[in-house]
Amino acid sequence: MRFKDSFKSYLLVIGLGLLAGIITTLLNLFPNDTLWSLSSIASVFGFWMITVTLIVYFSSSNKNASINVFLYLASMNFNFYFLQGVLGLFLPRFHNVENFINWGLLNKYNALALVCAIVSFVLYYWNKNNKISSVLYALPICGLGSETIGVIFYLVVAHTYLFQVFLDCLGLALLICLFYKKTNNKLIFISTAILGSIIGSCIFYIPFL
């Protein structure tokens, strides 16, 4: 199955983004400082790295991947902050004194969605079946692998983020299974994924423990 360059397909992607916004908002109701830390899905990047990578994987062209990713993330962002505005009417911790929707954060993450759309356009070149494609396949593994190492350290040190550890490990296993059989240079893929994950965790996660 592939997403298509059609109104119906793009509408489906928007629907998936709205659903993701509902899921992340509901899980954000849970505390973030417990063993499971269910709300971590809204505060770290594993969930969107997994889902965005899958959207690129199932897209039908560079352009299609780019549009799909932006629509997915933008609709997820909007629904997340819209529903937070609704929750703010009843729960003080979600109340935004200035606006019903936190436009500052929404615009910030929509700008990030645009960056991800551009990156997705480039990532789709992994279908070219050359050595560079093996590196491109490894890049999402590097990002998710870095976070996986980081949240495992958080679990060991602070006894939090157990839910995120499970989510990241499952996502990592899924992406590796999908990409390993498609990459044409397994050595480049594996070495890039391992080195990138270790370096990324040392730069972006472990120093903040």
Buried (B, 14 or more C-beta within 10 A) or exposed (E): EEBBBEEEBBEBBBEBBBEBBBBBBBBBEBEBEBEBBBBBBBEBBBBBBBBBBBBBBEBBBBEBBBBBBBBBBBBBBBBBBBBBBBBBEEEEEBEBEEEBBBEEBBEEBBEBBBEBBEBBBBBBEBBEEEEEBBBBBBBBBBBBBBBBBBBBBBBEEEEBBBBBBEBBBEBBEBBBEBBBEBBEBEEBBBBBBBEBBBEBBEEBBBEEE
